[in-house]
Amino acid sequence: MEQKNLISIDTFRVITQAITEIQDIETMASYMCNLIASSLEIKGCSIYVLNEENNELELLASYGLSSDYLVKGPVDPKKSLECLKTQQPIVIKDTQTDPRVQYPKQAEQEGIKSIIGVPIIFQGKAIGTFRLYTEQTCDINEEDLKSLLILCELIGMALKYANLYTTLHTIKELIEGV
């Protein structure tokens, strides 16, 4: 039996619309996390961006996760899922037995059984990670993994675009204020 694709073209349309209309990075990322988690009917979703100064992943936005889970400790890209290094999606079917999970005890307390980590890539460079959290063992097909990779490329472009927009807007305000 063929597995139904989880990510519909309508979801992509709504996300693309949000990317083109929302200028604030945090608002856009929060909206995407909410939309994806709700449309896939999963526990939660998060977007982390790589801080190159301290080489840690920093939370940009999340949906469906408790504040206790979100402040569990620093997320080390070398220890946590490794999707930044491989630039490929990582599927953790069981957070309690997979050594790629950095905080298995906290995942268990949060009720997270599986995690899908997808690198956010811009111009061939991993700049963050998009994560989906489920309360049941995850079974995802190849088409959905490809869709998540495309989605993360859109997120990467959106993050860079929003950053550029904010920088240009700040420069404009500085010039006009002189």
MODELLER restraints for C-alpha pairs under 7 A, 6 or more apart:
rsr = mdl.restraints
at = mdl.atoms
rsr.add(forms.Gaussian(group=physical.xy_distance, feature=features.Distance(at['CA:3:A'], at['CA:141:A']), mean=6.95, stdev=0.5))
rsr.add(forms.Gaussian(group=physical.xy_distance, feature=features.Distance(at['CA:5:A'], at['CA:143:A']), mean=6.84, stdev=0.5))
rsr.add(forms.Gaussian(group=physical.xy_distance, feature=features.Distance(at['CA:5:A'], at['CA:144:A']), mean=5.94, stdev=0.5))
rsr.add(forms.Gaussian(group=physical.xy_distance, feature=features.Distance(at['CA:6:A'], at['CA:40:A']), mean=6.37, stdev=0.5))
rsr.add(forms.Gaussian(group=physical.xy_distance, feature=features.Distance(at['CA:6:A'], at['CA:144:A']), mean=6.35, stdev=0.5))
rsr.add(forms.Gaussian(group=physical.xy_distance, feature=features.Distance(at['CA:7:A'], at['CA:144:A']), mean=6.37, stdev=0.5))
rsr.add(forms.Gaussian(group=physical.xy_distance, feature=features.Distance(at['CA:7:A'], at['CA:147:A']), mean=6.96, stdev=0.5))
rsr.add(forms.Gaussian(group=physical.xy_distance, feature=features.Distance(at['CA:15:A'], at['CA:32:A']), mean=6.54, stdev=0.5))
rsr.add(forms.Gaussian(group=physical.xy_distance, feature=features.Distance(at['CA:18:A'], at['CA:28:A']), mean=6.63, stdev=0.5))
rsr.add(forms.Gaussian(group=physical.xy_distance, feature=features.Distance(at['CA:19:A'], at['CA:28:A']), mean=6.76, stdev=0.5))
rsr.add(forms.Gaussian(group=physical.xy_distance, feature=features.Distance(at['CA:19:A'], at['CA:158:A']), mean=5.78, stdev=0.5))
rsr.add(forms.Gaussian(group=physical.xy_distance, feature=features.Distance(at['CA:22:A'], at['CA:28:A']), mean=5.77, stdev=0.5))
rsr.add(forms.Gaussian(group=physical.xy_distance, feature=features.Distance(at['CA:23:A'], at['CA:162:A']), mean=5.57, stdev=0.5))
rsr.add(forms.Gaussian(group=physical.xy_distance, feature=features.Distance(at['CA:24:A'], at['CA:162:A']), mean=6.41, stdev=0.5))
rsr.add(forms.Gaussian(group=physical.xy_distance, feature=features.Distance(at['CA:25:A'], at['CA:159:A']), mean=6.37, stdev=0.5))
rsr.add(forms.Gaussian(group=physical.xy_distance, feature=features.Distance(at['CA:25:A'], at['CA:162:A']), mean=5.79, stdev=0.5))
rsr.add(forms.Gaussian(group=physical.xy_distance, feature=features.Distance(at['CA:26:A'], at['CA:60:A']), mean=6.37, stdev=0.5))
rsr.add(forms.Gaussian(group=physical.xy_distance, feature=features.Distance(at['CA:26:A'], at['CA:61:A']), mean=6.48, stdev=0.5))
rsr.add(forms.Gaussian(group=physical.xy_distance, feature=features.Distance(at['CA:29:A'], at['CA:47:A']), mean=6.97, stdev=0.5))
rsr.add(forms.Gaussian(group=physical.xy_distance, feature=features.Distance(at['CA:29:A'], at['CA:60:A']), mean=6.95, stdev=0.5))
rsr.add(forms.Gaussian(group=physical.xy_distance, feature=features.Distance(at['CA:29:A'], at['CA:61:A']), mean=5.59, stdev=0.5))
rsr.add(forms.Gaussian(group=physical.xy_distance, feature=features.Distance(at['CA:30:A'], at['CA:61:A']), mean=5.01, stdev=0.5))
rsr.add(forms.Gaussian(group=physical.xy_distance, feature=features.Distance(at['CA:30:A'], at['CA:62:A']), mean=6.08, stdev=0.5))
rsr.add(forms.Gaussian(group=physical.xy_distance, feature=features.Distance(at['CA:33:A'], at['CA:45:A']), mean=5.28, stdev=0.5))
rsr.add(forms.Gaussian(group=physical.xy_distance, feature=features.Distance(at['CA:33:A'], at['CA:46:A']), mean=6.01, stdev=0.5))
rsr.add(forms.Gaussian(group=physical.xy_distance, feature=features.Distance(at['CA:33:A'], at['CA:61:A']), mean=6.99, stdev=0.5))
rsr.add(forms.Gaussian(group=physical.xy_distance, feature=features.Distance(at['CA:33:A'], at['CA:62:A']), mean=5.79, stdev=0.5))
rsr.add(forms.Gaussian(group=physical.xy_distance, feature=features.Distance(at['CA:33:A'], at['CA:63:A']), mean=5.56, stdev=0.5))
rsr.add(forms.Gaussian(group=physical.xy_distance, feature=features.Distance(at['CA:34:A'], at['CA:63:A']), mean=5.40, stdev=0.5))
rsr.add(forms.Gaussian(group=physical.xy_distance, feature=features.Distance(at['CA:37:A'], at['CA:43:A']), mean=6.73, stdev=0.5))
rsr.add(forms.Gaussian(group=physical.xy_distance, feature=features.Distance(at['CA:37:A'], at['CA:44:A']), mean=5.41, stdev=0.5))
rsr.add(forms.Gaussian(group=physical.xy_distance, feature=features.Distance(at['CA:37:A'], at['CA:45:A']), mean=5.71, stdev=0.5))
rsr.add(forms.Gaussian(group=physical.xy_distance, feature=features.Distance(at['CA:42:A'], at['CA:133:A']), mean=6.57, stdev=0.5))
rsr.add(forms.Gaussian(group=physical.xy_distance, feature=features.Distance(at['CA:42:A'], at['CA:134:A']), mean=5.26, stdev=0.5))
rsr.add(forms.Gaussian(group=physical.xy_distance, feature=features.Distance(at['CA:43:A'], at['CA:64:A']), mean=5.79, stdev=0.5))
rsr.add(forms.Gaussian(group=physical.xy_distance, feature=features.Distance(at['CA:43:A'], at['CA:133:A']), mean=5.62, stdev=0.5))
rsr.add(forms.Gaussian(group=physical.xy_distance, feature=features.Distance(at['CA:43:A'], at['CA:134:A']), mean=5.04, stdev=0.5))
rsr.add(forms.Gaussian(group=physical.xy_distance, feature=features.Distance(at['CA:43:A'], at['CA:135:A']), mean=6.12, stdev=0.5))
rsr.add(forms.Gaussian(group=physical.xy_distance, feature=features.Distance(at['CA:44:A'], at['CA:63:A']), mean=5.29, stdev=0.5))
rsr.add(forms.Gaussian(group=physical.xy_distance, feature=features.Distance(at['CA:44:A'], at['CA:64:A']), mean=4.26, stdev=0.5))
rsr.add(forms.Gaussian(group=physical.xy_distance, feature=features.Distance(at['CA:44:A'], at['CA:65:A']), mean=5.76, stdev=0.5))
rsr.add(forms.Gaussian(group=physical.xy_distance, feature=features.Distance(at['CA:44:A'], at['CA:132:A']), mean=6.04, stdev=0.5))
rsr.add(forms.Gaussian(group=physical.xy_distance, feature=features.Distance(at['CA:44:A'], at['CA:133:A']), mean=5.05, stdev=0.5))
rsr.add(forms.Gaussian(group=physical.xy_distance, feature=features.Distance(at['CA:44:A'], at['CA:134:A']), mean=6.89, stdev=0.5))
rsr.add(forms.Gaussian(group=physical.xy_distance, feature=features.Distance(at['CA:45:A'], at['CA:62:A']), mean=5.55, stdev=0.5))
rsr.add(forms.Gaussian(group=physical.xy_distance, feature=features.Distance(at['CA:45:A'], at['CA:63:A']), mean=5.34, stdev=0.5))
rsr.add(forms.Gaussian(group=physical.xy_distance, feature=features.Distance(at['CA:45:A'], at['CA:64:A']), mean=6.73, stdev=0.5))
rsr.add(forms.Gaussian(group=physical.xy_distance, feature=features.Distance(at['CA:45:A'], at['CA:131:A']), mean=5.48, stdev=0.5))
rsr.add(forms.Gaussian(group=physical.xy_distance, feature=features.Distance(at['CA:45:A'], at['CA:132:A']), mean=4.55, stdev=0.5))
rsr.add(forms.Gaussian(group=physical.xy_distance, feature=features.Distance(at['CA:45:A'], at['CA:133:A']), mean=5.93, stdev=0.5))
rsr.add(forms.Gaussian(group=physical.xy_distance, feature=features.Distance(at['CA:46:A'], at['CA:61:A']), mean=5.61, stdev=0.5))
rsr.add(forms.Gaussian(group=physical.xy_distance, feature=features.Distance(at['CA:46:A'], at['CA:62:A']), mean=4.06, stdev=0.5))
rsr.add(forms.Gaussian(group=physical.xy_distance, feature=features.Distance(at['CA:46:A'], at['CA:63:A']), mean=6.41, stdev=0.5))
rsr.add(forms.Gaussian(group=physical.xy_distance, feature=features.Distance(at['CA:46:A'], at['CA:130:A']), mean=5.89, stdev=0.5))
rsr.add(forms.Gaussian(group=physical.xy_distance, feature=features.Distance(at['CA:46:A'], at['CA:131:A']), mean=5.17, stdev=0.5))
rsr.add(forms.Gaussian(group=physical.xy_distance, feature=features.Distance(at['CA:46:A'], at['CA:132:A']), mean=6.74, stdev=0.5))
rsr.add(forms.Gaussian(group=physical.xy_distance, feature=features.Distance(at['CA:47:A'], at['CA:59:A']), mean=6.18, stdev=0.5))
rsr.add(forms.Gaussian(group=physical.xy_distance, feature=features.Distance(at['CA:47:A'], at['CA:60:A']), mean=5.55, stdev=0.5))
rsr.add(forms.Gaussian(group=physical.xy_distance, feature=features.Distance(at['CA:47:A'], at['CA:61:A']), mean=5.31, stdev=0.5))
rsr.add(forms.Gaussian(group=physical.xy_distance, feature=features.Distance(at['CA:47:A'], at['CA:62:A']), mean=6.33, stdev=0.5))
rsr.add(forms.Gaussian(group=physical.xy_distance, feature=features.Distance(at['CA:47:A'], at['CA:129:A']), mean=5.85, stdev=0.5))
rsr.add(forms.Gaussian(group=physical.xy_distance, feature=features.Distance(at['CA:47:A'], at['CA:130:A']), mean=4.64, stdev=0.5))
rsr.add(forms.Gaussian(group=physical.xy_distance, feature=features.Distance(at['CA:47:A'], at['CA:131:A']), mean=6.38, stdev=0.5))
rsr.add(forms.Gaussian(group=physical.xy_distance, feature=features.Distance(at['CA:48:A'], at['CA:57:A']), mean=5.58, stdev=0.5))
rsr.add(forms.Gaussian(group=physical.xy_distance, feature=features.Distance(at['CA:48:A'], at['CA:58:A']), mean=5.19, stdev=0.5))
rsr.add(forms.Gaussian(group=physical.xy_distance, feature=features.Distance(at['CA:48:A'], at['CA:59:A']), mean=4.44, stdev=0.5))
rsr.add(forms.Gaussian(group=physical.xy_distance, feature=features.Distance(at['CA:48:A'], at['CA:60:A']), mean=5.34, stdev=0.5))
rsr.add(forms.Gaussian(group=physical.xy_distance, feature=features.Distance(at['CA:48:A'], at['CA:128:A']), mean=5.33, stdev=0.5))
rsr.add(forms.Gaussian(group=physical.xy_distance, feature=features.Distance(at['CA:48:A'], at['CA:129:A']), mean=5.18, stdev=0.5))
rsr.add(forms.Gaussian(group=physical.xy_distance, feature=features.Distance(at['CA:48:A'], at['CA:130:A']), mean=6.45, stdev=0.5))
rsr.add(forms.Gaussian(group=physical.xy_distance, feature=features.Distance(at['CA:49:A'], at['CA:57:A']), mean=5.39, stdev=0.5))
rsr.add(forms.Gaussian(group=physical.xy_distance, feature=features.Distance(at['CA:49:A'], at['CA:58:A']), mean=5.33, stdev=0.5))
rsr.add(forms.Gaussian(group=physical.xy_distance, feature=features.Distance(at['CA:49:A'], at['CA:59:A']), mean=6.53, stdev=0.5))
rsr.add(forms.Gaussian(group=physical.xy_distance, feature=features.Distance(at['CA:49:A'], at['CA:60:A']), mean=6.48, stdev=0.5))
rsr.add(forms.Gaussian(group=physical.xy_distance, feature=features.Distance(at['CA:49:A'], at['CA:127:A']), mean=5.92, stdev=0.5))
rsr.add(forms.Gaussian(group=physical.xy_distance, feature=features.Distance(at['CA:49:A'], at['CA:128:A']), mean=3.95, stdev=0.5))
rsr.add(forms.Gaussian(group=physical.xy_distance, feature=features.Distance(at['CA:49:A'], at['CA:129:A']), mean=6.41, stdev=0.5))
rsr.add(forms.Gaussian(group=physical.xy_distance, feature=features.Distance(at['CA:50:A'], at['CA:56:A']), mean=5.90, stdev=0.5))
rsr.add(forms.Gaussian(group=physical.xy_distance, feature=features.Distance(at['CA:50:A'], at['CA:57:A']), mean=4.56, stdev=0.5))
rsr.add(forms.Gaussian(group=physical.xy_distance, feature=features.Distance(at['CA:50:A'], at['CA:58:A']), mean=6.26, stdev=0.5))
rsr.add(forms.Gaussian(group=physical.xy_distance, feature=features.Distance(at['CA:50:A'], at['CA:127:A']), mean=5.37, stdev=0.5))
rsr.add(forms.Gaussian(group=physical.xy_distance, feature=features.Distance(at['CA:50:A'], at['CA:128:A']), mean=5.00, stdev=0.5))
rsr.add(forms.Gaussian(group=physical.xy_distance, feature=features.Distance(at['CA:51:A'], at['CA:57:A']), mean=6.03, stdev=0.5))
rsr.add(forms.Gaussian(group=physical.xy_distance, feature=features.Distance(at['CA:51:A'], at['CA:58:A']), mean=6.61, stdev=0.5))
rsr.add(forms.Gaussian(group=physical.xy_distance, feature=features.Distance(at['CA:56:A'], at['CA:74:A']), mean=6.76, stdev=0.5))
rsr.add(forms.Gaussian(group=physical.xy_distance, feature=features.Distance(at['CA:56:A'], at['CA:75:A']), mean=5.82, stdev=0.5))
rsr.add(forms.Gaussian(group=physical.xy_distance, feature=features.Distance(at['CA:56:A'], at['CA:76:A']), mean=5.15, stdev=0.5))
rsr.add(forms.Gaussian(group=physical.xy_distance, feature=features.Distance(at['CA:56:A'], at['CA:77:A']), mean=6.23, stdev=0.5))
rsr.add(forms.Gaussian(group=physical.xy_distance, feature=features.Distance(at['CA:57:A'], at['CA:75:A']), mean=5.31, stdev=0.5))
rsr.add(forms.Gaussian(group=physical.xy_distance, feature=features.Distance(at['CA:57:A'], at['CA:76:A']), mean=6.30, stdev=0.5))
rsr.add(forms.Gaussian(group=physical.xy_distance, feature=features.Distance(at['CA:57:A'], at['CA:77:A']), mean=6.33, stdev=0.5))
rsr.add(forms.Gaussian(group=physical.xy_distance, feature=features.Distance(at['CA:69:A'], at['CA:106:A']), mean=6.38, stdev=0.5))
rsr.add(forms.Gaussian(group=physical.xy_distance, feature=features.Distance(at['CA:69:A'], at['CA:110:A']), mean=6.61, stdev=0.5))
rsr.add(forms.Gaussian(group=physical.xy_distance, feature=features.Distance(at['CA:77:A'], at['CA:84:A']), mean=6.69, stdev=0.5))
rsr.add(forms.Gaussian(group=physical.xy_distance, feature=features.Distance(at['CA:79:A'], at['CA:100:A']), mean=6.45, stdev=0.5))
rsr.add(forms.Gaussian(group=physical.xy_distance, feature=features.Distance(at['CA:79:A'], at['CA:102:A']), mean=5.95, stdev=0.5))
rsr.add(forms.Gaussian(group=physical.xy_distance, feature=features.Distance(at['CA:80:A'], at['CA:100:A']), mean=5.76, stdev=0.5))
rsr.add(forms.Gaussian(group=physical.xy_distance, feature=features.Distance(at['CA:80:A'], at['CA:101:A']), mean=5.68, stdev=0.5))
rsr.add(forms.Gaussian(group=physical.xy_distance, feature=features.Distance(at['CA:80:A'], at['CA:102:A']), mean=5.11, stdev=0.5))
rsr.add(forms.Gaussian(group=physical.xy_distance, feature=features.Distance(at['CA:81:A'], at['CA:90:A']), mean=6.58, stdev=0.5))
rsr.add(forms.Gaussian(group=physical.xy_distance, feature=features.Distance(at['CA:81:A'], at['CA:100:A']), mean=4.84, stdev=0.5))
rsr.add(forms.Gaussian(group=physical.xy_distance, feature=features.Distance(at['CA:81:A'], at['CA:101:A']), mean=6.03, stdev=0.5))
rsr.add(forms.Gaussian(group=physical.xy_distance, feature=features.Distance(at['CA:81:A'], at['CA:117:A']), mean=6.75, stdev=0.5))
rsr.add(forms.Gaussian(group=physical.xy_distance, feature=features.Distance(at['CA:83:A'], at['CA:89:A']), mean=5.95, stdev=0.5))
rsr.add(forms.Gaussian(group=physical.xy_distance, feature=features.Distance(at['CA:83:A'], at['CA:90:A']), mean=5.92, stdev=0.5))
rsr.add(forms.Gaussian(group=physical.xy_distance, feature=features.Distance(at['CA:83:A'], at['CA:117:A']), mean=6.40, stdev=0.5))
rsr.add(forms.Gaussian(group=physical.xy_distance, feature=features.Distance(at['CA:83:A'], at['CA:118:A']), mean=6.21, stdev=0.5))
rsr.add(forms.Gaussian(group=physical.xy_distance, feature=features.Distance(at['CA:83:A'], at['CA:119:A']), mean=5.59, stdev=0.5))
rsr.add(forms.Gaussian(group=physical.xy_distance, feature=features.Distance(at['CA:84:A'], at['CA:119:A']), mean=5.45, stdev=0.5))
rsr.add(forms.Gaussian(group=physical.xy_distance, feature=features.Distance(at['CA:84:A'], at['CA:126:A']), mean=5.64, stdev=0.5))
rsr.add(forms.Gaussian(group=physical.xy_distance, feature=features.Distance(at['CA:87:A'], at['CA:119:A']), mean=5.58, stdev=0.5))
rsr.add(forms.Gaussian(group=physical.xy_distance, feature=features.Distance(at['CA:87:A'], at['CA:126:A']), mean=6.64, stdev=0.5))
rsr.add(forms.Gaussian(group=physical.xy_distance, feature=features.Distance(at['CA:88:A'], at['CA:118:A']), mean=6.50, stdev=0.5))
rsr.add(forms.Gaussian(group=physical.xy_distance, feature=features.Distance(at['CA:88:A'], at['CA:119:A']), mean=6.46, stdev=0.5))
rsr.add(forms.Gaussian(group=physical.xy_distance, feature=features.Distance(at['CA:89:A'], at['CA:116:A']), mean=6.99, stdev=0.5))
rsr.add(forms.Gaussian(group=physical.xy_distance, feature=features.Distance(at['CA:89:A'], at['CA:117:A']), mean=5.58, stdev=0.5))
rsr.add(forms.Gaussian(group=physical.xy_distance, feature=features.Distance(at['CA:89:A'], at['CA:118:A']), mean=4.35, stdev=0.5))
rsr.add(forms.Gaussian(group=physical.xy_distance, feature=features.Distance(at['CA:89:A'], at['CA:119:A']), mean=6.54, stdev=0.5))
rsr.add(forms.Gaussian(group=physical.xy_distance, feature=features.Distance(at['CA:89:A'], at['CA:145:A']), mean=6.88, stdev=0.5))
rsr.add(forms.Gaussian(group=physical.xy_distance, feature=features.Distance(at['CA:90:A'], at['CA:116:A']), mean=5.68, stdev=0.5))
rsr.add(forms.Gaussian(group=physical.xy_distance, feature=features.Distance(at['CA:90:A'], at['CA:117:A']), mean=5.05, stdev=0.5))
rsr.add(forms.Gaussian(group=physical.xy_distance, feature=features.Distance(at['CA:90:A'], at['CA:118:A']), mean=6.42, stdev=0.5))
rsr.add(forms.Gaussian(group=physical.xy_distance, feature=features.Distance(at['CA:91:A'], at['CA:115:A']), mean=6.11, stdev=0.5))
rsr.add(forms.Gaussian(group=physical.xy_distance, feature=features.Distance(at['CA:91:A'], at['CA:116:A']), mean=4.58, stdev=0.5))
rsr.add(forms.Gaussian(group=physical.xy_distance, feature=features.Distance(at['CA:91:A'], at['CA:117:A']), mean=6.51, stdev=0.5))
rsr.add(forms.Gaussian(group=physical.xy_distance, feature=features.Distance(at['CA:92:A'], at['CA:98:A']), mean=6.69, stdev=0.5))
rsr.add(forms.Gaussian(group=physical.xy_distance, feature=features.Distance(at['CA:92:A'], at['CA:114:A']), mean=5.32, stdev=0.5))
rsr.add(forms.Gaussian(group=physical.xy_distance, feature=features.Distance(at['CA:92:A'], at['CA:115:A']), mean=5.03, stdev=0.5))
rsr.add(forms.Gaussian(group=physical.xy_distance, feature=features.Distance(at['CA:92:A'], at['CA:116:A']), mean=6.07, stdev=0.5))
rsr.add(forms.Gaussian(group=physical.xy_distance, feature=features.Distance(at['CA:93:A'], at['CA:114:A']), mean=4.76, stdev=0.5))
rsr.add(forms.Gaussian(group=physical.xy_distance, feature=features.Distance(at['CA:93:A'], at['CA:115:A']), mean=6.83, stdev=0.5))
rsr.add(forms.Gaussian(group=physical.xy_distance, feature=features.Distance(at['CA:93:A'], at['CA:137:A']), mean=5.46, stdev=0.5))
rsr.add(forms.Gaussian(group=physical.xy_distance, feature=features.Distance(at['CA:93:A'], at['CA:138:A']), mean=5.57, stdev=0.5))
rsr.add(forms.Gaussian(group=physical.xy_distance, feature=features.Distance(at['CA:94:A'], at['CA:113:A']), mean=5.45, stdev=0.5))
rsr.add(forms.Gaussian(group=physical.xy_distance, feature=features.Distance(at['CA:94:A'], at['CA:114:A']), mean=5.26, stdev=0.5))
rsr.add(forms.Gaussian(group=physical.xy_distance, feature=features.Distance(at['CA:94:A'], at['CA:137:A']), mean=6.54, stdev=0.5))
rsr.add(forms.Gaussian(group=physical.xy_distance, feature=features.Distance(at['CA:95:A'], at['CA:101:A']), mean=6.15, stdev=0.5))
rsr.add(forms.Gaussian(group=physical.xy_distance, feature=features.Distance(at['CA:95:A'], at['CA:104:A']), mean=5.80, stdev=0.5))
rsr.add(forms.Gaussian(group=physical.xy_distance, feature=features.Distance(at['CA:95:A'], at['CA:107:A']), mean=6.78, stdev=0.5))
rsr.add(forms.Gaussian(group=physical.xy_distance, feature=features.Distance(at['CA:95:A'], at['CA:113:A']), mean=5.51, stdev=0.5))
rsr.add(forms.Gaussian(group=physical.xy_distance, feature=features.Distance(at['CA:95:A'], at['CA:114:A']), mean=5.71, stdev=0.5))
rsr.add(forms.Gaussian(group=physical.xy_distance, feature=features.Distance(at['CA:96:A'], at['CA:104:A']), mean=5.52, stdev=0.5))
rsr.add(forms.Gaussian(group=physical.xy_distance, feature=features.Distance(at['CA:111:A'], at['CA:135:A']), mean=5.87, stdev=0.5))
rsr.add(forms.Gaussian(group=physical.xy_distance, feature=features.Distance(at['CA:112:A'], at['CA:133:A']), mean=6.16, stdev=0.5))
rsr.add(forms.Gaussian(group=physical.xy_distance, feature=features.Distance(at['CA:112:A'], at['CA:134:A']), mean=5.65, stdev=0.5))
rsr.add(forms.Gaussian(group=physical.xy_distance, feature=features.Distance(at['CA:112:A'], at['CA:135:A']), mean=4.89, stdev=0.5))
rsr.add(forms.Gaussian(group=physical.xy_distance, feature=features.Distance(at['CA:113:A'], at['CA:134:A']), mean=5.90, stdev=0.5))
rsr.add(forms.Gaussian(group=physical.xy_distance, feature=features.Distance(at['CA:113:A'], at['CA:135:A']), mean=4.98, stdev=0.5))
rsr.add(forms.Gaussian(group=physical.xy_distance, feature=features.Distance(at['CA:113:A'], at['CA:136:A']), mean=5.38, stdev=0.5))
rsr.add(forms.Gaussian(group=physical.xy_distance, feature=features.Distance(at['CA:113:A'], at['CA:137:A']), mean=5.79, stdev=0.5))
rsr.add(forms.Gaussian(group=physical.xy_distance, feature=features.Distance(at['CA:114:A'], at['CA:133:A']), mean=5.93, stdev=0.5))
rsr.add(forms.Gaussian(group=physical.xy_distance, feature=features.Distance(at['CA:114:A'], at['CA:134:A']), mean=5.23, stdev=0.5))
rsr.add(forms.Gaussian(group=physical.xy_distance, feature=features.Distance(at['CA:114:A'], at['CA:135:A']), mean=6.72, stdev=0.5))
rsr.add(forms.Gaussian(group=physical.xy_distance, feature=features.Distance(at['CA:114:A'], at['CA:136:A']), mean=6.53, stdev=0.5))
rsr.add(forms.Gaussian(group=physical.xy_distance, feature=features.Distance(at['CA:114:A'], at['CA:137:A']), mean=5.48, stdev=0.5))
rsr.add(forms.Gaussian(group=physical.xy_distance, feature=features.Distance(at['CA:114:A'], at['CA:138:A']), mean=5.64, stdev=0.5))
rsr.add(forms.Gaussian(group=physical.xy_distance, feature=features.Distance(at['CA:115:A'], at['CA:131:A']), mean=6.71, stdev=0.5))
rsr.add(forms.Gaussian(group=physical.xy_distance, feature=features.Distance(at['CA:115:A'], at['CA:132:A']), mean=5.58, stdev=0.5))
rsr.add(forms.Gaussian(group=physical.xy_distance, feature=features.Distance(at['CA:115:A'], at['CA:133:A']), mean=4.70, stdev=0.5))
rsr.add(forms.Gaussian(group=physical.xy_distance, feature=features.Distance(at['CA:115:A'], at['CA:134:A']), mean=6.41, stdev=0.5))
rsr.add(forms.Gaussian(group=physical.xy_distance, feature=features.Distance(at['CA:116:A'], at['CA:131:A']), mean=5.53, stdev=0.5))
rsr.add(forms.Gaussian(group=physical.xy_distance, feature=features.Distance(at['CA:116:A'], at['CA:132:A']), mean=5.08, stdev=0.5))
rsr.add(forms.Gaussian(group=physical.xy_distance, feature=features.Distance(at['CA:116:A'], at['CA:133:A']), mean=6.68, stdev=0.5))
rsr.add(forms.Gaussian(group=physical.xy_distance, feature=features.Distance(at['CA:117:A'], at['CA:129:A']), mean=6.49, stdev=0.5))
rsr.add(forms.Gaussian(group=physical.xy_distance, feature=features.Distance(at['CA:117:A'], at['CA:130:A']), mean=5.80, stdev=0.5))
rsr.add(forms.Gaussian(group=physical.xy_distance, feature=features.Distance(at['CA:117:A'], at['CA:131:A']), mean=4.55, stdev=0.5))
rsr.add(forms.Gaussian(group=physical.xy_distance, feature=features.Distance(at['CA:117:A'], at['CA:132:A']), mean=6.63, stdev=0.5))
rsr.add(forms.Gaussian(group=physical.xy_distance, feature=features.Distance(at['CA:118:A'], at['CA:129:A']), mean=5.54, stdev=0.5))
rsr.add(forms.Gaussian(group=physical.xy_distance, feature=features.Distance(at['CA:118:A'], at['CA:130:A']), mean=5.12, stdev=0.5))
rsr.add(forms.Gaussian(group=physical.xy_distance, feature=features.Distance(at['CA:118:A'], at['CA:131:A']), mean=6.30, stdev=0.5))
rsr.add(forms.Gaussian(group=physical.xy_distance, feature=features.Distance(at['CA:118:A'], at['CA:148:A']), mean=6.97, stdev=0.5))
rsr.add(forms.Gaussian(group=physical.xy_distance, feature=features.Distance(at['CA:118:A'], at['CA:149:A']), mean=6.59, stdev=0.5))
rsr.add(forms.Gaussian(group=physical.xy_distance, feature=features.Distance(at['CA:119:A'], at['CA:126:A']), mean=6.10, stdev=0.5))
rsr.add(forms.Gaussian(group=physical.xy_distance, feature=features.Distance(at['CA:119:A'], at['CA:128:A']), mean=5.94, stdev=0.5))
rsr.add(forms.Gaussian(group=physical.xy_distance, feature=features.Distance(at['CA:119:A'], at['CA:129:A']), mean=4.43, stdev=0.5))
rsr.add(forms.Gaussian(group=physical.xy_distance, feature=features.Distance(at['CA:119:A'], at['CA:130:A']), mean=6.24, stdev=0.5))
rsr.add(forms.Gaussian(group=physical.xy_distance, feature=features.Distance(at['CA:119:A'], at['CA:152:A']), mean=6.75, stdev=0.5))
rsr.add(forms.Gaussian(group=physical.xy_distance, feature=features.Distance(at['CA:120:A'], at['CA:126:A']), mean=5.63, stdev=0.5))
rsr.add(forms.Gaussian(group=physical.xy_distance, feature=features.Distance(at['CA:120:A'], at['CA:127:A']), mean=5.69, stdev=0.5))
rsr.add(forms.Gaussian(group=physical.xy_distance, feature=features.Distance(at['CA:120:A'], at['CA:128:A']), mean=4.83, stdev=0.5))
rsr.add(forms.Gaussian(group=physical.xy_distance, feature=features.Distance(at['CA:120:A'], at['CA:129:A']), mean=5.04, stdev=0.5))
rsr.add(forms.Gaussian(group=physical.xy_distance, feature=features.Distance(at['CA:120:A'], at['CA:130:A']), mean=6.49, stdev=0.5))
rsr.add(forms.Gaussian(group=physical.xy_distance, feature=features.Distance(at['CA:120:A'], at['CA:152:A']), mean=4.79, stdev=0.5))
rsr.add(forms.Gaussian(group=physical.xy_distance, feature=features.Distance(at['CA:120:A'], at['CA:153:A']), mean=5.99, stdev=0.5))
rsr.add(forms.Gaussian(group=physical.xy_distance, feature=features.Distance(at['CA:120:A'], at['CA:155:A']), mean=6.76, stdev=0.5))
rsr.add(forms.Gaussian(group=physical.xy_distance, feature=features.Distance(at['CA:120:A'], at['CA:156:A']), mean=5.47, stdev=0.5))
rsr.add(forms.Gaussian(group=physical.xy_distance, feature=features.Distance(at['CA:121:A'], at['CA:127:A']), mean=5.73, stdev=0.5))
rsr.add(forms.Gaussian(group=physical.xy_distance, feature=features.Distance(at['CA:121:A'], at['CA:152:A']), mean=6.69, stdev=0.5))
rsr.add(forms.Gaussian(group=physical.xy_distance, feature=features.Distance(at['CA:121:A'], at['CA:153:A']), mean=5.51, stdev=0.5))
rsr.add(forms.Gaussian(group=physical.xy_distance, feature=features.Distance(at['CA:121:A'], at['CA:156:A']), mean=5.55, stdev=0.5))
rsr.add(forms.Gaussian(group=physical.xy_distance, feature=features.Distance(at['CA:122:A'], at['CA:153:A']), mean=6.44, stdev=0.5))
rsr.add(forms.Gaussian(group=physical.xy_distance, feature=features.Distance(at['CA:122:A'], at['CA:156:A']), mean=5.15, stdev=0.5))
rsr.add(forms.Gaussian(group=physical.xy_distance, feature=features.Distance(at['CA:122:A'], at['CA:157:A']), mean=6.25, stdev=0.5))
rsr.add(forms.Gaussian(group=physical.xy_distance, feature=features.Distance(at['CA:130:A'], at['CA:152:A']), mean=6.95, stdev=0.5))
